[in-house]
Amino acid sequence: MDAMVLDRDNPATLTEQIVRGLRERIQSGGLAAGSRLPSIRSLAKDIQVSPMTVVKAYDQLESAGWISREHGRGTFVKERVKGRRDRGATDWQLGLIDGLPEVPEVAMNPVARGRVKVDLSNAVIGEEMLPMSGLAKVLESFARRPGRLLGHYSPTIGDPEVLAAMGAYLNLDPAELLVTSGAQEATYLAGRAFVRAGEAVVVEAPTYVGAIECFRALGVRLLQIPVDEEGLRTDLLAAACENYPVRLVYTMPSYHNPTGAVMSRRRREHLLQLAQDHRLVILEDDIWSDLYFDGPPPESLYQLDRFGHVIYTKSFSKIVSPGCRIAAVAARGPFHKRLLLHKSALDLGSPQVTQILVASFLQSGKLEPVVAGLRTRLRERYQICVEELNRHAPDGLLWFSVEGGLTLWMRLPDGVRATETVRELSYQGLNVLSGDLCYATEVLGPHVRITFSHPDKDELAASVRLLCETVARLSQRERSASPMPTL
């Protein structure tokens, strides 16, 4: 294989560049089907990266079907699927220049989904715990008068009735709101509207996988700042702002995904001061602030903001219906108009059907008791996870205590890789999220994330035990494989 040269100044990560380089060699025939790839250590030495970087690249290529790894033999280029050209030759499309930067496929699950019996990888609440029957009754009532729902386009900003209902629930001025098709669209709009070429976006380390994908697709430079028990490390952010052209900070201050951390009031105020000092835009993703166990988190950044630095997003997909894909976005001053202009260019407005459905449910007053019930049920399930971990967790498996939300972030013992753990669990029917996916650049240790929103308590408990047993086995295997020290 010809030498691969990596560009350290490229916005794409080293892992992405390795994946792209090997994939292009396979597509061009430079690496023929069945040919053997260099070992992890050999390739890492040749291109001067860490072995973990090569491991991540090989994991992505294997998940995407480009290579296969055979225990004891090595890593090989997979044979092309016979008959693919019979369905229409589309390889010519690879020669067209993509209008977006290279965005790698994210393999949420490295094996066939058909094997998964319990899925704890997605940060969603199971439909058994959501108000499906209440929403169904609202839909039935609309069926008798479809014109309100189906006969009109929504204004780009959102249906007035919807904005009023969202404002009342969030205690925000409806004039500051607009409706988007989920929080992901709001993230994309903010990146497009406020970040220019050469400027940087700060994300937390770790952070939400979807946000990383979104910003990468926009081609912006990503910087990551670690999260601890008090949330985003604003002291490190202050240093970054002195050295880099930071324009936007994406943060989840309340029950952060994936760690569950809550940003302290002190750090919230420091973050807003940094925004004032450096003219930053803060994109606040308020994903789970309703779902506290004992008491609510501090006021949102948007409520504390006095100078218009914060754009606030609240997804109703999570606590009402994932199928609705609807979120409220709040912004003050010219920011509101700029977001609205970009929204108009993107899609002219979100679907009227889901807007009116969610508005009607909010107006019914039924969401508050639904959320109150979720708090109780999620706290019960969190306690189940903690009890099982206290009984069965092997040495070195650590977890982040939380006071709300629905994600549990766990650090694996030294030597146990996240991707290997996810793969082993998948073979046994359990799906969890690899923590490697939650980092925009450097991975800060081996982690996995589970959600404790699974409706069946017994399955949840059994899944945590299986996780502990698997990690213990992998940890023991790693210790057994370690070479003995020489005298």
Stockholm file with secondary structure:
# STOCKHOLM 1.0

chainA/1-487         MDAMVLDRDNPATLTEQIVRGLRERIQSGGLAAGSRLPSIRSLAKDIQVSPMTVVKAYDQLESAGWISREHGRGTFVKERVKGRRDRGATDWQLGLIDGLPEVPEVAMNPVARGRVKVDLSNAVIGEEMLPMSGLAKVLESFARRPGRLLGHYSPTIGDPEVLAAMGAYLNLDPAELLVTSGAQEATYLAGRAFVRAGEAVVVEAPTYVGAIECFRALGVRLLQIPVDEEGLRTDLLAAACENYPVRLVYTMPSYHNPTGAVMSRRRREHLLQLAQDHRLVILEDDIWSDLYFDGPPPESLYQLDRFGHVIYTKSFSKIVSPGCRIAAVAARGPFHKRLLLHKSALDLGSPQVTQILVASFLQSGKLEPVVAGLRTRLRERYQICVEELNRHAPDGLLWFSVEGGLTLWMRLPDGVRATETVRELSYQGLNVLSGDLCYATEVLGPHVRITFSHPDKDELAASVRLLCETVARLSQRERSASPMPTL
#=GR chainA/1-487 SS CCCCCCCTTSSSCHHHHHHHHHHHHHHHTSSCTTCBCCCHHHHHHHHTCCHHHHHHHHHHHHHTTSEEEETTTEEEECCCCTTTGGGCCCGGGGGSCCSSCCCCCCCSCSSCGGGCSEECCSCCCCGGGSCHHHHHHHHHHHHTSTHHHHSSCCCTTCCHHHHHHHHHHHTCCGGGEEEESSHHHHHHHHHHHHCCTTCEEEEEESCCHHHHHHHHHHTCEEEEEEEETTEECHHHHHHHHHHSCEEEEEECCSSCTTTCCCCCHHHHHHHHHHHHHHTCEEEEECCSTTCBSSSCCSCCHHHHCSSSCEEEEEESTTTTCGGGCCEEEECCTHHHHHHHHHHHHHHSSCCHHHHHHHHHHHHTTCHHHHHHHHHHHHHHHHHHHHHHHHHHCCTTCEECCCSBSSEEEEECCTTCCHHHHHHHHHHTTEECEEGGGGCSSSCCSCEEEEESCCSCHHHHHHHHHHHHHHHHHHHHHHHHHSCCCCC
#=GC SS_cons         CCCCCCCTTSSSCHHHHHHHHHHHHHHHTSSCTTCBCCCHHHHHHHHTCCHHHHHHHHHHHHHTTSEEEETTTEEEECCCCTTTGGGCCCGGGGGSCCSSCCCCCCCSCSSCGGGCSEECCSCCCCGGGSCHHHHHHHHHHHHTSTHHHHSSCCCTTCCHHHHHHHHHHHTCCGGGEEEESSHHHHHHHHHHHHCCTTCEEEEEESCCHHHHHHHHHHTCEEEEEEEETTEECHHHHHHHHHHSCEEEEEECCSSCTTTCCCCCHHHHHHHHHHHHHHTCEEEEECCSTTCBSSSCCSCCHHHHCSSSCEEEEEESTTTTCGGGCCEEEECCTHHHHHHHHHHHHHHSSCCHHHHHHHHHHHHTTCHHHHHHHHHHHHHHHHHHHHHHHHHHCCTTCEECCCSBSSEEEEECCTTCCHHHHHHHHHHTTEECEEGGGGCSSSCCSCEEEEESCCSCHHHHHHHHHHHHHHHHHHHHHHHHHSCCCCC
//
